[in-house]
Amino acid sequence: MSPVFNFSAGPAVLPRDVLLTVQEELVDWHGSGMCVMEMSHRGREFTQIIHEAEADLRKLLNIPSNYRVLFMQGGAHFQFSMLPLNLSREGDTVDYVNTGHWSKIAIKEARRFANVHIAASGEDSHFSSIPAEAGWQRSANAAYLHYCSNETIGGVEFPFIPQSAFGGNEVPLICDMSSNILSRPVDVSKFGLIYAGAQKNIGPSGLTLVIVREDLLGHARPSTPTMLDYSVHADAESLYNTPPTFGIYVAGLVFKWLLEQGGLAAVEQINIEKAALLYEAIDASNGFYTCPVEKPFRSRMNVPFMLHDDALDDAFLGDAKAAGLLQLKGHRSVGGMRASIYNAMPLEGVQVLTSFMREFARTHG
Ligand SMILES: Cc1ncc(COP(=O)(O)O)c(C=O)c1O
């Protein structure tokens, strides 16, 4: 069978070596006679798995010791409500930056619990760029500042980390890193809290990662449901209830695979190369393909592009599929195409895609 490349935005491609390890270990994990799915989450074997996963993640992201790592459930969507419930009090103002689809959903949910102030919005540019930080209108007393570092649907990625300090105050910086976590090194110490659904760069869906600074724990509103209180999960070391054990196991294998690649600095170089190749193919197509995102804000992970005539979309997708290039259809709210090129997408996948795109443009131009 010729190779297949999966450009899904999530759940997304996993490293082939990781899948092969899962296959090899599936029915008998390390001579235990059990599949990881069959193990007690409090048993010796799973304790080793979750501890190793956390240690490897800490190594990869160089997570300072005053941050807790939580393996949770509920997707990034749960975080949209956990944040205001845990990090703001009734009547507080919270600052949000609106850079597109996922920012808007986070904002809508936060409005149920707090006064949301939009510190900056990319709406005027149809979310094709990120407003310069110097022009942001931040609140004098926000409980936190929230942004989404990579808009998975719009394909807009922050090329900078916003300042947390404002007006002489240290305001906790909160980031939805669902679709670009682990794609490059990041200074965790600049953040109050980072969260990410696993199903793009971490592992299978069902697992949600939270990295939170310790001083932000223990301040949940009294009415917060127990399961939505970060400190409950931190105190129980992510075992308050049964966690997504298999997802944590696979994420742990992905962390080991990333370390074997040379860590995030090495992974970033490959991601830069892959993204450059794809944007170059779009920009050099004489308008056959266009990308709606302004160059400085183009995502390295999710590349949306349009064909000059959308009547060709079905033919493009059909021919791409026949060539082993899967799940290239753009999000229904945007149309066109989207190629998600997460860590696990090999350079070869982007090379095959760009050759295919050039040939398609030649024969349909
Ligand atoms: C940036 C971003 N935030 C949040 C979400 C929502 O994640 P979940 O489906 O895990 O709740 C997604 C999902 O694709 C996303 O890409």
The ligand as a Tripos MOL2 file, in Angstrom:
@<TRIPOS>MOLECULE
LIG
   16    16     1     0     0
SMALL
NO_CHARGES

@<TRIPOS>ATOM
      1 C1         -8.0060   26.0560   19.4970 C.3       1 LIG1
      2 C2         -9.1140   25.1520   19.9440 C.ar      1 LIG1
      3 N1         -9.7290   25.4180   21.1020 N.ar      1 LIG1
      4 C3        -10.7230   24.6400   21.5560 C.ar      1 LIG1
      5 C4        -11.1730   23.5530   20.8380 C.ar      1 LIG1
      6 C5        -12.2890   22.7070   21.3920 C.3       1 LIG1
      7 O1        -11.7490   21.5020   21.8120 O.3       1 LIG1
      8 P1        -12.6070   20.2980   22.3960 P.3       1 LIG1
      9 O2        -13.3840   19.7280   21.2350 O.co2     1 LIG1
     10 O3        -11.5400   19.3830   22.9000 O.co2     1 LIG1
     11 O4        -13.4720   20.8180   23.4590 O.co2     1 LIG1
     12 C6        -10.5630   23.2310   19.6240 C.ar      1 LIG1
     13 C7        -11.0160   22.0600   18.8580 C.2       1 LIG1
     14 O5        -10.6990   21.8270   17.7410 O.2       1 LIG1
     15 C8         -9.5130   24.0610   19.1650 C.ar      1 LIG1
     16 O6         -8.9040   23.8120   18.0100 O.3       1 LIG1
@<TRIPOS>BOND
     1     1     2 1
     2     2     3 ar
     3     2    15 ar
     4     3     4 ar
     5     4     5 ar
     6     5     6 1
     7     5    12 ar
     8     6     7 1
     9     7     8 1
    10     8     9 2
    11     8    10 1
    12     8    11 1
    13    12    13 1
    14    12    15 ar
    15    13    14 2
    16    15    16 1
@<TRIPOS>SUBSTRUCTURE
     1 LIG1         1 GROUP 0 **** ****
